[in-house]
């Protein structure tokens, strides 16, 4: 699984950081960015939680292949 944050949609609510600080961080402009696109299997459930709880729907996932 790969995760992506659309910087044009992200409004900097930081919900993803609260759920998964190991994977998301804030850009200097205050928007979330992904520190590594490939999601380890043990973090997939938390990534899906971040996707579902993102207020601006800026986070998306796709298959790693």
N, C-alpha and C positions, 0 to 999 in steps of 0.2 A: 504494500500500500504506500502511495505517495500522498503528501498533503501540500496544499498550496493556499496562501492568503492573497486575495486580490487587493492590492494596495490602493486601487481606485475606489473600492467599495468599503474597505475597513474604516471604521469611524473611531478606532482607538478606545473601545470600551474596556479592554483588558480582561474580558471574561476568559479567553483562551489561556492567558497567563495564569489566572487563578486555578484553572483546571490542570494545566500541563506546562509548568515553567521549565521543564527539561527540554521542551521542544519549541516553544514560542518565546520570543523576546520583543521588546519594543525598539523600533527604529528611532533614530534621532528626531524624526518628525512626529513621533508619538503614535505611530501605527505598528501593528503587529507584523512580524516577519517570522518565517520558519527557519530555525537554525540548521535543520537537516531535513531534506525532503523525504527520504526513505524512513518510514515509520517502523521501529522494531515491533515484532508481533505482540510483545507484552504491553505495548502502549496503544494498540489499535482501539480498544474500547474507550480509552480516555480521549483519543482523537475524535472518535465518533460523537462523544459527549460534547466536545468543543464545537464540532460542526453544528450539532443540533441546538446549542445554546448561544451561538454567536448572534447578537442582536442585529447585525447588519448583513448576515448571511455571506460573509466574505471568505469563509473557509470552505475548501472543497477537497475531495479525495478522489483518487483514481487507482486502478490496479498498477502495481509496480512494473508489470510487463509491457 
